[in-house]
Amino acid sequence: MVERLKRPSAIPPSPSFPVPRVEFSNDNRSLTARLITGESVEILLYGATITSWKSAGRENLFLSEKAHLDGSKPVRGGIPLVFPVFGPPPSDGPLSSLPQHGFARTSRWEFLGKNTSESEGMPRTSPSDSSVRLDFGLDSSNISPEARKAFPHSFGLIYSVTLARESLETTMLVRNEGQESFEFQLLMHTYLRVEDIAKTRVTGLDGCRYIDKVQGGSEHAESQSQVQIDGETDRMYQSVPLNTPVTVMEDGEARFEISRDSLDDVVVWNPGSEKAAGMSDFGPKDGWKKMLCVEAGSVAGWQTLAPGDTFEGGQTIKQIF
């Protein structure tokens, strides 16, 4: 069983301010956390997929209007989780029978509990200081038989989602609970909502090497300080410096700032017109003009985890305006 990282503290909430609310849907398929200042995040237990993040009165994530939210297939949009393999699995070897992007996004996760800034004992001087962390767990005992056969290792995952007034933090802890080492890849497949992809740029990637999957997997060095999206884009930037945030610009202004912890790689993806038209779960068909995936991950190679060891990586997305 996956255990809580930290049980809620017995410190009572401050009587001066209301506390964040966490509510399950009527069908218990999802939950919503909401701060007193109005920010919210919605998460499906299927895949522990974030499907909505709202702040300052606007939606920050793109969710396809044709996305399957009933657990019948991976969710198109929001923040799906990729583990233990990114993209198609290796053609041979122990991971070759895994599905594309692994099984984390198609497994039902367990909700482990919440912690608020009050239960963490953090001082508050106003309602805007409030935050809430939601923890979800998945381990080798509650994945499908097919997934266990394809990935026959004892592991535990704890996924933490922290909602604050101006940011959303997502962190994954991977633990090897078995007697043998295993390899894995990890990525947070974030679909950001933008107003106009033609006016959207990405900074913080200049000088980084990247693999361009649209160009047959050829390798290049980024020469532009502001990356522009011209049609279908699928680039895996490698070894992006962790001390430099990746910023999404809209019409010359910073819209999102993404900081990463232990996730060295960044995937930039947009299907473009032709590919979007051929995707049955993508809608509206011109929705590619309103979205951009900027995905923090460890996917250029493989993380090796020895018995008893853990790996933790995450991202913080700050909403600028």
N, C-alpha and C positions, 0 to 999 in steps of 0.2 A: 504494500500500500504506500501511496505517496503521503508524506507527512507535511504538515504546515512548516514553513520556514520559521515562523515565529508566531506563537499564539497571541491573540489580542491581549493587551495589557489590562490590568484591573483599574488603571487610572481612569476616573470618570471624566466624561466630556465637560468642557467649560460650560457653566450655566449661562454665560453671557451671549453665546452665539448658537444658532442651530447647527446641526451636524449633517454631513452628506447622507443621502438616502440611497439604498440599494434595494431594488425590487426585482423579483422574478416575474416573467410573463405567465399568463394563465396556464399555458401548456408546459411550463418549466423547461422550455427549449432555450431560453435566453434570459439575460438579466441586464438591467440598466442601472448605472450609478449616476447620480446627479448631485452637483454641488449647490449650495444655497445661492450662489451667484449665477446659476443657470447653466453652467457647462455640464455636458453629459457624455457618456460613452455607453454603447450597447454591444454586448458580446454574446454570440451563440455558443452554447456548450459544444455543438458540433464543430470540431476543429479549433475550439477556443478562438473563433474568428471574430475580430472586431468588425462590426458592420456599420457603425456610425460613431463619429466624434464631432460634437458641436461645441463651439466656443464663440463668444462675441456675437451670438445670434446667427451664425452661419455654419453650414456643414463643411467639414474639412476633408472628408474622404469620399471617393467615388465608389458607388455601388451600382452595378449594372441593374437596370430595371427588369432584366430577365434572369437575374441570379437565382439559383436554387437555394432556398433557405430551409428546406425540409429534410436535409441530410441525405438527399439522393445523389448528390455529386458535390465536388468542391465549390465553394462560394467564389463567384466572379466579382471581386471588389473588396473594399475594406482592407483588412490586414490578415490574409491567410498566413499560416505558419508552415514553413518548409523544413522537414526533418524526416529521415536522416540522409536524404539525397536531394540534390538540386538538379532539376531538369530530368531528362531520361537517365535511368540507372546505367552503370557500366555494362558493356555488352557481355562481359564474362566476370567470373569471380563471385564471392559470397553475396554481393548486393544486387546481382543482375536481375533478380525476380521482383525487386521492389517496383511499385508504381511510380510514375513520374511525380517528382516533388515529394515522394515519400508518403507516410501514412498519418502524420500529425494533423494535417488539415482535414482528414476524413474520419477521424476517431472522435468519439464522444469523451470529453474531458470532465473531470470532477471539479466542482467548485469547492475550494478549500477554506474560504473565508475572506474577510475583509479586515483591513486596518485603516484607520483614519489618522489625520495629523494629531487628533486629540488622544487616541489610544496609544500613539507612539510617544506621548508625553511632550510633543512639540508645542512651544508657546504660540499663542495667537493674539494678535492685536486688532484684527478686523476679520470679517467673514471671508475676505479675499485670500486669507492665509490658509484656507481649508484645502485639504487634498484627501483622496481616498485611494487605497491600493487593494486590488482584487487579485487573489491567488488561485491558480488552476493547476491541476495535476493530471499526469498521464504516466502510466508505467507499463511494463511488459505483461502484466497480468490482466490489463483491460483493453488490449488491442485485439483486432480480429485474428482468427487462426491463420489466415493468409499472411497477415503482417508478421505474426510471430514466426511463421515458417521462413519468410523472406529475411527477417532480421532476428535471428535466434539468440538474442543477448538480453541479459537482465539489466534494465535501465530504469531510471526515474527522471521525469521532467517536471519542473515547476515553472510555470509561466506567470509572471507578475505584470499587471497593468495598473499604472498609477496615473490618475487623472488629477491635474492641477488646473488652476484658472487659465493659464496661458500655454500649457504643454500637456503632452501625452507621452508617458514613458512605458516602453515594453521591454521586459528582461526575461531571458530564458536561462534556467539552471539545468544542466545536463549532468546526471550522476551515473557512474558505472557501478551497478549493484551486483555484478557477477564476478566470476573468477578469471575471465579472459579479457584482454583488451579488445576494443572495437573502434572502428572509424566511423565518422559521420560528417555531414555538412549541415549547416543551419542558415536560414534566411528568413527575414520578415518582409513579406511581399506587399509592401505598402502602396496602395492606390490613392494618390493625392488628388483632390478635386482642384482644378484650375479654371479660370474664366475663359481663357483662349490659348490653346497650345501654341498658336502662331506667335504669341507675345510672351511665351514662357521660356526662360533660360535657366540653366543649372550652373552654379559656380562651385569652386572648391575641388575641381577634378583636373585642372590644368597640370600637365606634366606626368600624369598617371598613365601607365600602360593599360590597354583594354583590349578585350576580344570582341570583335564585331560579328555577331551571329548572322546578321543580315548580309554581311559580305563573306559568307562562307567560313566564318571562324578565323578570319585573318586578324593579326595582332597589330596594334597601332599605339602611338603615344599621343595623348590629347594635347593639341596645340592651341586650343581656344580657351580663353579665360571664362567665357560664357558659352556653354554648350546649348546649341539650338536644336530643336526637334523638327526635322524635315522629313515627313513621311514615317514609314515603319522604322522603329529604332529598337535595337536589342543589344546593349553593350554591357559587358561585365568588366568594370574597372577594378584593378587589382592593387592591393597594398596602398590603399588611400590613407594618407596620414590621419591618425586618430585625433591629433590636436588641431585639425582644421575642419570646421563644420562644412557640410554640404548645404548650400542654400538654393532654394527654388525662388526665382525672381518672376514677377508678373508685371509686364509693362514698365520695367525698369525699377520696380520696388521689391524689396524682400518680402516674400509671402510665408515661407517656411524655412526654418533653420534646423538641420538634423545633425545631432551629435551622436557619436557611436562609442561603445565601450567593448573592446575585444572583438569587434566585427570589422575586419580589415577591408572587406570588399564591398563595392556598391554596384548594383545593377540598375541601369536606366532603361525603361521599357515603355514603348507606346506602340500599339498594333498598327496605327495608320488606317487609312480608309479601306484598302482592299482586304487586309487581314481581318479587320473588325467585321466586315460584311460577311465573312465566312465563318464566324464564330456564333454558334447557335445560342449561346447564353450571354451574348454581349448586346446591350441595348441602352439607349437607342443606337442605331447604326452610326450616327455621327457623334456618339458619345466620346470617341477617341479625341475629339477636339476639347473635351472638358476634363481630361485626366492625364496624369503622368505617374508612372510607377518609379519611385526612388527607393531601392530595396537594400537595406543594410544586411550583410551576411558574412559568413565564412565559407566560401564556395569555390575559390580558385584552386584549392587543394583539399586535403582531408585533415580533420582534427582526430588525433588518436588519444583515446581515453583509457588509462590503465585501471585495473580493478581498484575500486574505492575512491577513485579520483573524480573531480567535478570540473566542469567548464561553465563559465557564466559570461554571457554576452548580451548586449542590449542597445537600444537607441532611445533618444529623447527628441521628440519633434516639437519644436516651439512654433506657435502660431504668432507671426509678426504683426499682421493686420487683418 
